[in-house]
Amino acid sequence: MQKESKYLIVIAGATASGKSALAVELAKKLNTVVISADSRQFFREMSIGTAKPTQQEMEGVPHYFIDSHSITEPYSVGDFERDVLQLLGKLFAEQDVVIMAGGSGLYFRAVCHGVDDFPETNPENRRSLQQLIAEQGLEGLQQLLLEKDPEYYRKVDLNNPQRIIRALEVCLSSGKPYSSFRTGETKERPFTCLKIGLEWDREALYRRIDRRVDDMMAKGLLNEARNLFALRYLNALQTVGYQELFEYLEGKISLETAVELIKRNSRRYAKRQLTWLRKEPDVNWFNAGETATINAFLQQQMHKTH
């Protein structure tokens, strides 16, 4: 496979920024497929709260890594890297361009640049950490991370329980700090990554997020959360849209408050996503809706090397 002739177009951006719609539009134009790099859309049991594209929205474009796993199966960023590279090997044997879209920056970074090699973790540790979050909440996890790996504690998004649990699993299984395994070395890939970032005026993006939450509630997000309530301590469910409704179902807050919290926490999540993405050196930013400009940029980049 010649690196110059194979392209992975990555569409990144905050939640509700229109990544899925652009991915489908480009895939139809380039006659290719879409790989989801959204770490929550993998899970079959979570549909409404993860804003999975519907069959209608996919418009006949094949999508990979949507409904590919159960929330009861542990699935790490390292697993995703391995599986996507294997899939890309097959896809690139038949086509020159593949599209990847999603808001989980760490996941597309893993595919484009590689992730560090972490030791095997013990499933028992995950269960004890889920017990800890059930009894002491996020603060219990944060405190344990501060004890086990103060260096990573200073760097990690402390509002992201999945990231903290992952780090603690490594700490507890290896007896060493998670940060000691982070080398940050870039791995060579036999394809070129072209990263597109979607920008919005902040107020317009926040309005889109609020509308999306109202739409999710109308589609039955509360019922979806109710069906998952017994599994609420699983890692995959430590996430915006579900945690707030679990609090309502536990009788801690009103439904109205839960919905307002989902909107607020989704806006905060979007802000964190954009902060993370802006630190990535090779993201090319475009205003959302500038499809013609994005198309022209991609054509120019892909023709450069020929």
C-alpha positions as CSV (number, residue, x, y, z in Angstrom):
1,M,0.0,0.0,0.0
2,Q,1.5,3.3,-1.1
3,K,1.0,5.9,1.7
4,E,0.7,8.7,-0.8
5,S,-2.3,7.1,-2.5
6,K,-4.4,6.3,0.6
7,Y,-6.3,8.9,2.7
8,L,-8.2,8.7,5.9
9,I,-10.4,11.8,6.1
10,V,-11.1,12.6,9.8
11,I,-14.1,14.8,10.6
12,A,-13.8,16.1,14.1
13,G,-15.7,18.7,16.2
14,A,-17.8,19.2,19.2
15,T,-21.0,17.3,20.0
16,A,-23.9,18.4,17.7
17,S,-21.6,20.1,15.2
18,G,-22.8,18.1,12.2
19,K,-20.0,15.6,11.9
20,S,-22.2,12.7,10.9
21,A,-24.1,14.6,8.2
22,L,-20.9,15.9,6.7
23,A,-19.4,12.4,6.8
24,V,-22.3,10.9,4.9
25,E,-22.3,13.8,2.3
26,L,-18.5,13.3,1.6
27,A,-18.8,9.5,1.6
28,K,-21.5,9.7,-1.1
29,K,-19.4,12.1,-3.1
30,L,-16.3,10.0,-2.8
31,N,-18.1,6.7,-3.0
32,T,-16.7,5.4,0.2
33,V,-17.7,4.3,3.8
34,V,-17.7,5.9,7.3
35,I,-16.0,4.6,10.4
36,S,-17.4,6.0,13.7
37,A,-14.8,7.3,16.1
38,D,-17.4,8.0,18.8
39,S,-16.6,6.0,21.9
40,R,-20.3,5.7,22.9
41,Q,-21.8,4.8,19.5
42,F,-20.0,1.4,19.6
43,F,-22.6,0.3,22.2
44,R,-25.8,-1.4,21.0
45,E,-27.7,-0.5,24.2
46,M,-27.1,3.2,23.9
47,S,-28.8,4.8,20.9
48,I,-30.9,7.9,21.6
49,G,-28.4,9.3,24.1
50,T,-25.4,8.9,21.8
51,A,-27.2,10.5,18.8
52,K,-26.4,7.6,16.6
53,P,-27.2,8.3,12.9
54,T,-30.4,6.5,11.9
55,Q,-30.6,4.3,8.8
56,Q,-32.4,7.2,7.1
57,E,-29.6,9.6,8.1
58,M,-26.9,7.1,6.8
59,E,-28.5,7.4,3.3
60,G,-27.2,3.9,2.3
61,V,-23.6,4.7,3.2
62,P,-22.0,1.7,5.1
63,H,-21.0,2.6,8.6
64,Y,-18.6,0.7,10.8
65,F,-18.2,0.7,14.7
66,I,-21.8,1.6,15.3
67,D,-23.7,-1.0,17.4
68,S,-20.5,-3.1,17.2
69,H,-20.3,-4.0,21.0
70,S,-22.3,-4.4,24.1
71,I,-21.8,-2.1,27.1
72,T,-21.0,-5.2,29.2
73,E,-17.8,-5.8,27.0
74,P,-14.7,-3.8,28.0
75,Y,-13.5,-2.0,24.9
76,S,-10.4,0.3,25.1
77,V,-8.9,2.8,22.8
78,G,-6.1,0.3,22.2
79,D,-8.7,-2.3,21.0
80,F,-10.2,0.3,18.7
81,E,-6.8,1.2,17.2
82,R,-6.1,-2.5,16.5
83,D,-9.5,-3.2,15.0
84,V,-9.7,-0.1,12.8
85,L,-6.2,-0.6,11.4
86,Q,-7.2,-4.2,10.5
87,L,-10.4,-2.9,8.8
88,L,-8.5,-0.1,7.0
89,G,-6.1,-2.7,5.6
90,K,-9.1,-4.4,3.9
91,L,-10.9,-1.2,2.9
92,F,-7.8,0.4,1.4
93,A,-7.2,-2.7,-0.8
94,E,-10.4,-1.7,-2.7
95,Q,-10.5,2.1,-2.3
96,D,-8.2,5.1,-1.9
97,V,-10.3,7.2,0.6
98,V,-12.1,6.3,3.9
99,I,-13.9,8.7,6.2
100,M,-13.8,8.6,10.0
101,A,-16.1,10.9,12.0
102,G,-16.6,11.3,15.7
103,G,-16.1,13.5,18.8
104,S,-13.7,11.2,20.7
105,G,-10.4,12.8,19.9
106,L,-8.3,10.2,21.6
107,Y,-9.8,7.5,19.3
108,F,-8.9,9.1,16.0
109,R,-5.5,10.1,17.4
110,A,-5.0,6.4,18.2
111,V,-5.8,5.5,14.5
112,C,-3.7,8.3,13.0
113,H,-0.7,8.3,15.3
114,G,-1.0,5.3,17.6
115,V,-1.5,5.1,21.4
116,D,1.0,4.0,24.0
117,D,1.3,0.3,24.9
118,F,-0.3,-0.3,28.2
119,P,-0.1,-3.5,30.2
120,E,-3.0,-6.0,30.5
121,T,-5.5,-5.0,33.2
122,N,-7.3,-7.2,35.6
123,P,-11.2,-7.2,35.2
124,E,-11.5,-7.4,39.0
125,N,-9.9,-3.9,39.3
126,R,-12.6,-2.5,37.0
127,R,-15.3,-4.0,39.2
128,S,-13.8,-2.6,42.3
129,L,-13.5,0.9,40.7
130,Q,-17.2,0.7,39.6
131,Q,-18.0,-0.2,43.2
132,L,-16.0,2.9,44.3
133,I,-17.9,5.2,42.0
134,A,-21.2,3.7,43.2
135,E,-20.3,4.4,46.8
136,Q,-18.3,7.6,46.7
137,G,-19.1,9.1,43.3
138,L,-16.6,10.8,41.0
139,E,-14.7,12.4,43.9
140,G,-13.7,8.9,45.2
141,L,-12.1,8.1,41.8
142,Q,-10.4,11.5,41.7
143,Q,-8.9,11.0,45.1
144,L,-7.6,7.6,44.3
145,L,-6.0,8.9,41.1
146,L,-4.3,11.7,43.1
147,E,-2.8,9.0,45.4
148,K,-1.7,6.6,42.6
149,D,-0.6,9.0,39.9
150,P,-0.4,12.7,40.8
151,E,1.2,13.6,37.5
152,Y,-1.7,12.2,35.4
153,Y,-4.1,13.7,37.9
154,R,-2.8,17.2,36.9
155,K,-3.3,16.5,33.2
156,V,-6.5,14.5,32.9
157,D,-10.0,15.9,32.5
158,L,-11.2,15.2,36.0
159,N,-14.8,15.3,34.9
160,N,-14.3,12.3,32.6
161,P,-14.8,9.2,34.7
162,Q,-14.0,6.8,31.8
163,R,-10.5,8.3,31.4
164,I,-9.9,8.2,35.2
165,I,-11.1,4.6,35.5
166,R,-8.9,3.5,32.6
167,A,-5.8,5.2,34.2
168,L,-6.6,3.6,37.6
169,E,-7.0,0.1,36.0
170,V,-3.5,0.4,34.7
171,C,-2.2,1.7,38.0
172,L,-3.8,-1.1,40.1
173,S,-2.9,-3.9,37.6
174,S,0.7,-2.9,37.1
175,G,1.6,-1.3,40.4
176,K,3.1,1.6,38.4
177,P,1.7,5.1,37.6
178,Y,-0.4,5.3,34.4
179,S,1.8,8.3,33.3
180,S,4.9,6.1,33.3
181,F,3.5,4.2,30.2
182,R,2.7,7.4,28.3
183,T,5.6,7.9,25.8
184,G,3.7,9.9,23.2
185,E,5.7,8.3,20.3
186,T,4.0,8.7,16.9
187,K,3.7,5.5,14.9
188,E,4.1,5.5,11.1
189,R,0.9,4.7,9.2
190,P,0.6,3.4,5.6
191,F,-2.0,6.1,4.8
192,T,-2.3,9.9,5.2
193,C,-4.7,11.4,7.7
194,L,-6.5,14.6,6.6
195,K,-8.2,16.1,9.7
196,I,-11.2,18.5,9.3
197,G,-12.4,20.4,12.3
198,L,-15.9,21.9,12.3
199,E,-16.3,25.3,13.9
200,W,-19.5,27.0,15.0
201,D,-20.3,30.4,16.6
202,R,-20.5,29.3,20.3
203,E,-24.0,30.6,20.9
204,A,-25.2,28.8,17.7
205,L,-23.6,25.6,18.8
206,Y,-25.1,25.8,22.3
207,R,-28.6,26.3,20.7
208,R,-28.0,23.2,18.6
209,I,-27.0,21.2,21.7
210,D,-30.1,22.4,23.6
211,R,-32.4,21.5,20.7
212,R,-30.7,18.1,20.4
213,V,-31.3,17.3,24.1
214,D,-35.0,18.3,23.7
215,D,-35.2,16.0,20.6
216,M,-33.6,13.1,22.5
217,M,-36.1,13.4,25.3
218,A,-39.0,13.5,22.7
219,K,-37.5,10.3,21.1
220,G,-37.6,8.4,24.5
221,L,-34.2,9.0,26.2
222,L,-35.8,8.6,29.6
223,N,-37.1,5.1,28.7
224,E,-33.6,4.2,27.3
225,A,-32.0,5.3,30.6
226,R,-34.7,3.4,32.6
227,N,-33.8,0.2,30.7
228,L,-30.1,0.7,31.5
229,F,-30.6,1.8,35.2
230,A,-29.6,-1.6,36.7
231,L,-26.3,-1.3,34.7
232,R,-25.6,2.3,35.6
233,Y,-22.2,1.7,37.2
234,L,-20.7,0.3,34.0
235,N,-17.9,2.4,32.5
236,A,-19.8,3.1,29.3
237,L,-22.7,4.7,31.2
238,Q,-20.6,7.2,33.1
239,T,-21.5,9.8,30.6
240,V,-23.6,12.9,29.9
241,G,-27.3,12.2,29.1
242,Y,-27.5,9.0,31.2
243,Q,-25.9,10.0,34.5
244,E,-28.4,12.9,35.0
245,L,-31.4,10.7,34.2
246,F,-30.1,8.1,36.6
247,E,-30.1,10.7,39.3
248,Y,-33.7,11.5,38.5
249,L,-34.6,7.8,38.6
250,E,-32.9,7.5,42.0
251,G,-35.2,10.3,43.2
252,K,-32.4,12.8,43.8
253,I,-33.5,15.5,41.3
254,S,-36.6,16.4,39.3
255,L,-36.9,15.5,35.6
256,E,-36.8,19.2,34.7
257,T,-33.5,19.6,36.6
258,A,-32.1,16.5,34.9
259,V,-32.9,17.8,31.4
260,E,-31.3,21.2,32.3
261,L,-28.2,19.4,33.6
262,I,-27.9,17.4,30.4
263,K,-27.9,20.6,28.4
264,R,-25.4,22.3,30.7
265,N,-23.1,19.3,30.9
266,S,-23.3,18.7,27.1
267,R,-22.2,22.4,26.6
268,R,-19.3,21.8,29.0
269,Y,-18.4,18.6,27.2
270,A,-18.4,20.4,23.8
271,K,-16.1,23.1,25.3
272,R,-13.7,20.4,26.5
273,Q,-13.8,18.6,23.1
274,L,-12.9,21.9,21.3
275,T,-10.1,22.7,23.8
276,W,-8.6,19.2,23.2
277,L,-8.9,19.5,19.4
278,R,-7.3,22.9,19.3
279,K,-4.2,21.4,20.8
280,E,-3.9,18.9,17.9
281,P,-1.4,20.5,15.4
282,D,-2.8,19.0,12.2
283,V,-6.5,19.9,12.3
284,N,-7.7,22.1,9.4
285,W,-10.6,24.2,10.7
286,F,-13.7,25.2,8.7
287,N,-17.0,26.8,9.5
288,A,-19.7,24.2,9.6
289,G,-21.7,24.4,6.4
290,E,-18.8,25.3,4.2
291,T,-19.0,22.0,2.4
292,A,-17.8,23.3,-1.0
293,T,-14.7,24.8,0.7
294,I,-14.0,21.6,2.6
295,N,-14.4,19.6,-0.7
296,A,-12.0,21.9,-2.5
297,F,-9.4,21.6,0.3
298,L,-9.6,17.8,0.3
299,Q,-9.3,17.6,-3.5
300,Q,-6.2,19.9,-3.4
301,Q,-4.6,17.9,-0.6
302,M,-5.2,14.6,-2.3
303,H,-3.9,15.8,-5.7
304,K,-0.8,17.3,-4.1
305,T,0.9,14.0,-3.8
306,H,0.1,12.8,-7.3
